[in-house]
Amino acid sequence: MSIDQIQSVLDTWTGLSIWLALVVASVVWVIYDLKTSNSHIPSIMQWVWILTVLYSGPIGVAVYRYSGRKQIATDNLSRKGFRSVAHCYSGCGMGEVLGVIIAVGLLATGNLWASIITFVLAYVFGFALNVGPMMQNGMAFKDAVKGAFVAETISISVMEAVAITVGLYLGGQATMADALFWTSLYVSLTLGLFAAWPANLLLIHFGLKGGMGDPRDEHSQHAHCH
């Protein structure tokens, strides 16, 4: 399938409306599940899952059900990787959405500036969402930044390299008035999530990340990556 054919499939308001309806239903379900069946999960991680589902709809729900609930049969590196990447994804997604809207939707910049603005905002939001919880757990700002710098830079860079490239490639010359602008954003965000998952597996394997704690442990308060 050519890029023109892919864009024509994505550039429909009907398709976008169906997707948005699925996103709303998915967010409602994950909030309900967190409040009724997994309320022990730390509040920061609950927001991580809500934002992940907001960015990726039913796909985010699948990731949450696979790795983020106490109902999982066992914990393993694969699940830890998804929890870790979801945590970074929740922050990066905010920055990326804001960056794309500002750079492409409002300023109509070229691809280079769109990439720079989007990456910077995604990095700032993603990094802040990891350093903040570490400081809340008593770690000094300097130590939190030092501890998160290498791991988060690697994870965010992989995620955004894929997400920004896909977004610009699919979005083309679309504006905020086009369905393609929004559908390409959703596609790029989700592909970025999965692209960064192997990187997070390696980071956890080599001890640079911790996997966000086992959701089956109702006494766990591990709300940071390290």
Secondary structure, DSSP 4 states (H G I P E B T S, - for coil): --HHHHHHHH--HHHHHHHHHHHHHHHHHHHHHHHHT-TTS-HHHHHHHHHHHHHHHHHHHHHHHHHTSTT-S---HHHHHHHHHHHHHHHHHHHHHHHHIIIIIIS---HHHHHHHHHHHHHHHHHHHHHHHHHHTT--HHHHHHHHHHHHHHHHHHHHHHHHHHHHHHHTT--TTSHHHHHHHHHHHHHHHHHHHHHHHHHHHTTS--TT--TT-TT----S--
